[in-house]
């Protein structure tokens, strides 16, 4: 089968590798769509904390079950699914309490020890499989995973109701995750949704997804505009202080973006104004179910966010280019291996 290999020289190429065979509790998924995210670009650049080339990356994926292990039940060949790409130890206190997403021994799909979804087929444990509604198009299946990130972030916010029944939200960063947080907020917590984003092509997408206002980062804002929740969706250290500053007393700041450096936090404001600063550790199964249903209910989310649909070979070229030069006009890059190997 074909798979995309990340090399240590910063290039991605499509190579031929053996077709995976399922163990007793494994399933093989024929990949219909798989998405590239910031962690993939960081990995190819050699800047990711646990994805180290050479490897087969990719963890946003959906497809059709093509084979199951001998001990697999309730999953059948032909089922249409997405993958929750976490492999926890399933034995620690966190896992036993149902909080496997913060398991300290957890592995993520797309590392050296677990080949990822940038391939025709991928092998995963049966417990990672999430059935999806048939109404979600094949090319949009890969969007369920990042949408689950957004759903989990919104769920983490203990949203204050200082403005009556209408919530006021601030999203700092309008890239793919910021856009999907906007979509989830619009769906679950409608109200005023302000997004800070400098790129006009992203601004158009954000408005389609429910943003009531999109502003450039340096744009002047009203002095009396407190937000019940603020989401830090891009890894710029100064945005943490900005989010806290713009939150209403008793509000919540949700840190979603990955930071590879220490960030100064004005803890005095957290204390005096009783602002909650919470982190997000990916998602759990409930977030996947929420994301899949949201995508089924609002197919325009995929239409708005997915800007590039390409083959696996074209994806290798695009990922190499974006890693070196930046995203340009691309918001979300989706590869469709299944469309070519059918």
Secondary structure, DSSP 8 states (H G I E B T S, - for coil): -EEEEE-TTS-EEEEE-------TTEEEEEEEEEEE-HHHHHHHHT--SS--SSB----EEEEEEEEE-TT--S--TT-EEEE--EE--S-SHHHHTT-GGG-TT-EESSBTTB--SSBSEEEEEGGGEEE--TTS-GGGTTHHHHHHHHHHHHHH-----TTTTSEEEEEE--SHHHHHHHHHHHHHS-EEEEEE---HHHHHHHHHTT-SEEE-TTS---TT--EEEEEE-S--THHHHHHHHHEEEEEEEEE-S--SS-----HHHHHHTT-EEEE-----HHHHHHHHHHHHH-THHHHHHEEEEE-HHHHHHHHHHHHHH--TT-SEEEE-HHHHH-
